[in-house]
Amino acid sequence: MKNHAVLVILNENKEVLFVQRSMKKKTLPGAWSFPSGTIEGKESVFATIIREGNEELGVTLQPIEIFAEKELSEFSVKLSFVLCNIVKGTPVIAEPEEIDNITWMTFQDFFYRFSDNVIGHGLVWLRQHPQLWNNLQLR
């Protein structure tokens, strides 16, 4: 099973950074999700968060906490959802082969706008468990 670190970047307005996966991706092309990355070697979840934030979005992140974990057995993947702050920079699409679009939205607005058939499996699961994300806040 591969371990993935999921970047849940929250701003002062309680908006979260969502990304639309590149249409060039083999898995879930064009789906809306969070930025994320595979944990490499002996890398920690937090180290992966920092690396992926820099590589995919051109920002320096401060991981705060893992607030949820979910195994997706159909993909042999374990997702660790990590609440993050931006320490430096403004998110941009730094890897266009990974990301086509980025947007800031509240969870409520995101789930109102997008149906399950156009979002990633982790977000489908989070929609069903609002107690996990409803009170997330910067620290």
Phi and psi restraints in degrees (value plus and minus 20) as a CYANA .aco file:
   2 LYS   PHI    -106.6   -66.6
   2 LYS   PSI     122.1   162.1
   3 ASN   PHI    -121.4   -81.4
   3 ASN   PSI     109.8   149.8
   4 HIS   PHI    -138.7   -98.7
   4 HIS   PSI     116.9   156.9
   5 ALA   PHI    -115.8   -75.8
   5 ALA   PSI     108.0   148.0
   6 VAL   PHI    -129.8   -89.8
   6 VAL   PSI     103.0   143.0
   7 LEU   PHI    -108.4   -68.4
   7 LEU   PSI      88.0   128.0
   8 VAL   PHI    -125.6   -85.6
   8 VAL   PSI      73.0   113.0
   9 ILE   PHI    -113.7   -73.7
   9 ILE   PSI      99.2   139.2
  10 LEU   PHI    -129.6   -89.6
  10 LEU   PSI     119.5   159.5
  11 ASN   PHI    -127.3   -87.3
  11 ASN   PSI    -198.8  -158.8
  12 GLU   PHI     -82.9   -42.9
  12 GLU   PSI     -43.3    -3.3
  13 ASN   PHI    -110.6   -70.6
  13 ASN   PSI      -7.9    32.1
  14 LYS   PHI      42.6    82.6
  14 LYS   PSI       6.9    46.9
  15 GLU   PHI    -115.6   -75.6
  15 GLU   PSI     129.5   169.5
  16 VAL   PHI    -133.9   -93.9
  16 VAL   PSI     126.1   166.1
  17 LEU   PHI    -104.2   -64.2
  17 LEU   PSI      97.7   137.7
  18 PHE   PHI    -129.7   -89.7
  18 PHE   PSI     128.4   168.4
  19 VAL   PHI    -145.4  -105.4
  19 VAL   PSI     129.3   169.3
  20 GLN   PHI    -120.1   -80.1
  20 GLN   PSI     101.3   141.3
  21 ARG   PHI     -82.4   -42.4
  21 ARG   PSI     125.1   165.1
  22 SER   PHI     -78.3   -38.3
  22 SER   PSI     125.2   165.2
  23 MET   PHI     -89.2   -49.2
  23 MET   PSI     -31.5     8.5
  24 LYS   PHI    -103.4   -63.4
  24 LYS   PSI     -30.1     9.9
  25 LYS   PHI     -90.3   -50.3
  25 LYS   PSI     124.0   164.0
  26 LYS   PHI     -95.0   -55.0
  26 LYS   PSI     -57.0   -17.0
  27 THR   PHI    -123.1   -83.1
  27 THR   PSI     105.8   145.8
  28 LEU   PHI      32.2    72.2
  28 LEU   PSI      31.5    71.5
  29 PRO   PHI     -81.5   -41.5
  29 PRO   PSI     114.0   154.0
  30 GLY   PHI      59.3    99.3
  30 GLY   PSI     -24.2    15.8
  31 ALA   PHI     -93.9   -53.9
  31 ALA   PSI     127.0   167.0
  32 TRP   PHI    -103.7   -63.7
  32 TRP   PSI     118.6   158.6
  33 SER   PHI    -178.7  -138.7
  33 SER   PSI    -185.2  -145.2
  34 PHE   PHI    -118.8   -78.8
  34 PHE   PSI     136.5   176.5
  35 PRO   PHI     -81.4   -41.4
  35 PRO   PSI     127.0   167.0
  36 SER   PHI    -181.0  -141.0
  36 SER   PSI     150.9   190.9
  37 GLY   PHI    -182.3  -142.3
  37 GLY   PSI     137.9   177.9
  38 THR   PHI     -97.6   -57.6
  38 THR   PSI     115.1   155.1
  39 ILE   PHI     -92.5   -52.5
  39 ILE   PSI     104.6   144.6
  40 GLU   PHI    -121.9   -81.9
  40 GLU   PSI     112.8   152.8
  41 GLY   PHI      34.2    74.2
  41 GLY   PSI    -147.9  -107.9
  42 LYS   PHI    -115.4   -75.4
  42 LYS   PSI      -4.2    35.8
  43 GLU   PHI     -82.0   -42.0
  43 GLU   PSI     122.6   162.6
  44 SER   PHI    -102.4   -62.4
  44 SER   PSI     145.4   185.4
  45 VAL   PHI     -78.6   -38.6
  45 VAL   PSI     -65.5   -25.5
  46 PHE   PHI     -85.8   -45.8
  46 PHE   PSI     -58.5   -18.5
  47 ALA   PHI     -83.6   -43.6
  47 ALA   PSI     -58.3   -18.3
  48 THR   PHI     -84.4   -44.4
  48 THR   PSI     -61.6   -21.6
  49 ILE   PHI     -77.3   -37.3
  49 ILE   PSI     -68.1   -28.1
  50 ILE   PHI     -83.8   -43.8
  50 ILE   PSI     -64.9   -24.9
  51 ARG   PHI     -83.4   -43.4
  51 ARG   PSI     -68.5   -28.5
  52 GLU   PHI     -86.4   -46.4
  52 GLU   PSI     -57.1   -17.1
  53 GLY   PHI     -80.1   -40.1
  53 GLY   PSI     -61.3   -21.3
  54 ASN   PHI     -89.7   -49.7
  54 ASN   PSI     -68.8   -28.8
  55 GLU   PHI     -86.9   -46.9
  55 GLU   PSI     -69.0   -29.0
  56 GLU   PHI    -105.7   -65.7
  56 GLU   PSI     -51.3   -11.3
  57 LEU   PHI    -142.7  -102.7
  57 LEU   PSI     -27.0    13.0
  58 GLY   PHI      48.3    88.3
  58 GLY   PSI       7.7    47.7
  59 VAL   PHI    -143.0  -103.0
  59 VAL   PSI     138.8   178.8
  60 THR   PHI    -119.2   -79.2
  60 THR   PSI     103.7   143.7
  61 LEU   PHI    -130.0   -90.0
  61 LEU   PSI     132.8   172.8
  62 GLN   PHI    -134.5   -94.5
  62 GLN   PSI      88.2   128.2
  63 PRO   PHI     -88.9   -48.9
  63 PRO   PSI     117.0   157.0
  64 ILE   PHI    -125.1   -85.1
  64 ILE   PSI     -73.2   -33.2
  65 GLU   PHI    -182.2  -142.2
  65 GLU   PSI     131.7   171.7
  66 ILE   PHI    -102.7   -62.7
  66 ILE   PSI      95.8   135.8
  67 PHE   PHI    -123.1   -83.1
  67 PHE   PSI     -29.5    10.5
  68 ALA   PHI    -183.7  -143.7
  68 ALA   PSI     132.9   172.9
  69 GLU   PHI    -157.7  -117.7
  69 GLU   PSI     124.6   164.6
  70 LYS   PHI    -167.3  -127.3
  70 LYS   PSI     110.3   150.3
  71 GLU   PHI    -112.7   -72.7
  71 GLU   PSI     111.5   151.5
  72 LEU   PHI    -130.4   -90.4
  72 LEU   PSI      68.2   108.2
  73 SER   PHI     -81.9   -41.9
  73 SER   PSI     -49.9    -9.9
  74 GLU   PHI     -86.1   -46.1
  74 GLU   PSI     -40.7    -0.7
  75 PHE   PHI    -131.7   -91.7
  75 PHE   PSI     -19.8    20.2
  76 SER   PHI      33.4    73.4
  76 SER   PSI      28.4    68.4
  77 VAL   PHI    -152.1  -112.1
  77 VAL   PSI     120.8   160.8
  78 LYS   PHI    -134.5   -94.5
  78 LYS   PSI     104.6   144.6
  79 LEU   PHI    -119.5   -79.5
  79 LEU   PSI     109.9   149.9
  80 SER   PHI    -132.5   -92.5
  80 SER   PSI      91.9   131.9
  81 PHE   PHI    -106.1   -66.1
  81 PHE   PSI      99.2   139.2
  82 VAL   PHI    -138.2   -98.2
  82 VAL   PSI     101.5   141.5
  83 LEU   PHI     -90.4   -50.4
  83 LEU   PSI     111.9   151.9
  84 CYS   PHI    -154.0  -114.0
  84 CYS   PSI     130.8   170.8
  85 ASN   PHI    -130.4   -90.4
  85 ASN   PSI     129.2   169.2
  86 ILE   PHI    -106.6   -66.6
  86 ILE   PSI     103.4   143.4
  87 VAL   PHI    -111.2   -71.2
  87 VAL   PSI     -56.9   -16.9
  88 LYS   PHI    -171.6  -131.6
  88 LYS   PSI     115.0   155.0
  89 GLY   PHI      81.4   121.4
  89 GLY   PSI     152.9   192.9
  90 THR   PHI    -144.1  -104.1
  90 THR   PSI     110.2   150.2
  91 PRO   PHI     -79.2   -39.2
  91 PRO   PSI     113.8   153.8
  92 VAL   PHI    -155.6  -115.6
  92 VAL   PSI     145.9   185.9
  93 ILE   PHI    -103.4   -63.4
  93 ILE   PSI      76.6   116.6
  94 ALA   PHI    -107.8   -67.8
  94 ALA   PSI     -40.1    -0.1
  95 GLU   PHI    -148.2  -108.2
  95 GLU   PSI      67.3   107.3
  96 PRO   PHI     -84.5   -44.5
  96 PRO   PSI     -37.3     2.7
  97 GLU   PHI     -96.3   -56.3
  97 GLU   PSI     -31.4     8.6
  98 GLU   PHI    -123.5   -83.5
  98 GLU   PSI     -58.7   -18.7
  99 ILE   PHI    -151.4  -111.4
  99 ILE   PSI     113.7   153.7
 100 ASP   PHI    -117.2   -77.2
 100 ASP   PSI     -56.4   -16.4
 101 ASN   PHI    -165.4  -125.4
 101 ASN   PSI     133.7   173.7
 102 ILE   PHI    -152.1  -112.1
 102 ILE   PSI     129.6   169.6
 103 THR   PHI    -175.9  -135.9
 103 THR   PSI     130.3   170.3
 104 TRP   PHI    -120.5   -80.5
 104 TRP   PSI     108.9   148.9
 105 MET   PHI    -171.5  -131.5
 105 MET   PSI     135.8   175.8
 106 THR   PHI     -93.1   -53.1
 106 THR   PSI     138.6   178.6
 107 PHE   PHI     -76.8   -36.8
 107 PHE   PSI     -63.8   -23.8
 108 GLN   PHI     -79.4   -39.4
 108 GLN   PSI     -67.5   -27.5
 109 ASP   PHI     -84.3   -44.3
 109 ASP   PSI     -60.4   -20.4
 110 PHE   PHI     -81.5   -41.5
 110 PHE   PSI     -69.1   -29.1
 111 PHE   PHI     -89.2   -49.2
 111 PHE   PSI     -46.5    -6.5
 112 TYR   PHI     -90.6   -50.6
 112 TYR   PSI     -60.3   -20.3
 113 ARG   PHI     -97.9   -57.9
 113 ARG   PSI     -56.5   -16.5
 114 PHE   PHI    -134.7   -94.7
 114 PHE   PSI     112.7   152.7
 115 SER   PHI    -104.7   -64.7
 115 SER   PSI     146.5   186.5
 116 ASP   PHI     -79.7   -39.7
 116 ASP   PSI     -46.5    -6.5
 117 ASN   PHI     -99.3   -59.3
 117 ASN   PSI     -23.1    16.9
 118 VAL   PHI    -143.0  -103.0
 118 VAL   PSI      -7.8    32.2
 119 ILE   PHI    -143.6  -103.6
 119 ILE   PSI     140.1   180.1
 120 GLY   PHI     -87.3   -47.3
 120 GLY   PSI     139.9   179.9
 121 HIS   PHI     -81.7   -41.7
 121 HIS   PSI     -55.3   -15.3
 122 GLY   PHI     -83.8   -43.8
 122 GLY   PSI     -58.9   -18.9
 123 LEU   PHI     -91.8   -51.8
 123 LEU   PSI     -54.6   -14.6
 124 VAL   PHI     -79.3   -39.3
 124 VAL   PSI     -64.1   -24.1
 125 TRP   PHI     -85.5   -45.5
 125 TRP   PSI     -63.2   -23.2
 126 LEU   PHI     -84.1   -44.1
 126 LEU   PSI     -55.8   -15.8
 127 ARG   PHI     -75.9   -35.9
 127 ARG   PSI     -57.0   -17.0
 128 GLN   PHI     -98.8   -58.8
 128 GLN   PSI     -29.1    10.9
 129 HIS   PHI    -151.7  -111.7
 129 HIS   PSI      43.9    83.9
 130 PRO   PHI     -81.4   -41.4
 130 PRO   PSI     -41.9    -1.9
 131 GLN   PHI     -82.8   -42.8
 131 GLN   PSI     -40.4    -0.4
 132 LEU   PHI     -97.4   -57.4
 132 LEU   PSI     -51.0   -11.0
 133 TRP   PHI    -139.2   -99.2
 133 TRP   PSI     -31.9     8.1
 134 ASN   PHI     -80.1   -40.1
 134 ASN   PSI     -51.5   -11.5
 135 ASN   PHI    -134.3   -94.3
 135 ASN   PSI       0.5    40.5
 136 LEU   PHI     -83.6   -43.6
 136 LEU   PSI     117.9   157.9
 137 GLN   PHI    -171.2  -131.2
 137 GLN   PSI     136.1   176.1
 138 LEU   PHI     -86.0   -46.0
 138 LEU   PSI     130.7   170.7
